């Protein structure tokens, strides 16, 4: 994939994800955004570790977090986190199941498609390991939201 096409794809991906935010509802955004940003920061840190350890590689140069992983974090990851919390907070099994489905779709068909169009490819991770890379944060995300709700109700 050409760098110019990748930049356009990144912008479209972020704008498309952010365009759904008004449909979430302001009260849900206010409720779930702080923890979604926190888990997004944790994902950003682990993405930097993954990049350093070559768990995946983006085809285009420069190999910068800004051009490669950040659009996923502020686009699909952040917004889908808020949507999933809206749909399933308070129903832990539903939350885990929805996240498992979303992470599996990203780790298998999307990662294969990304390799096919030369966007990124997995290098030192299998698709199953890539799935667990994302899925491992699900429990932390739910637990942090639970603690945030508990703290918020005390004040």
Secondary structure as UniProt FT lines:
FT   HELIX           3..18
FT   TURN            19..20
FT   HELIX           21..24
FT   HELIX           26..52
FT   TURN            53..54
FT   STRAND          56..58
FT   TURN            65..69
FT   HELIX           70..72
FT   HELIX           73..77
FT   HELIX           78..88
FT   TURN            89..90
FT   HELIX           92..105
FT   HELIX           106..110
FT   HELIX           111..116
FT   TURN            117..118
FT   STRAND          120..122
FT   HELIX           127..154
//
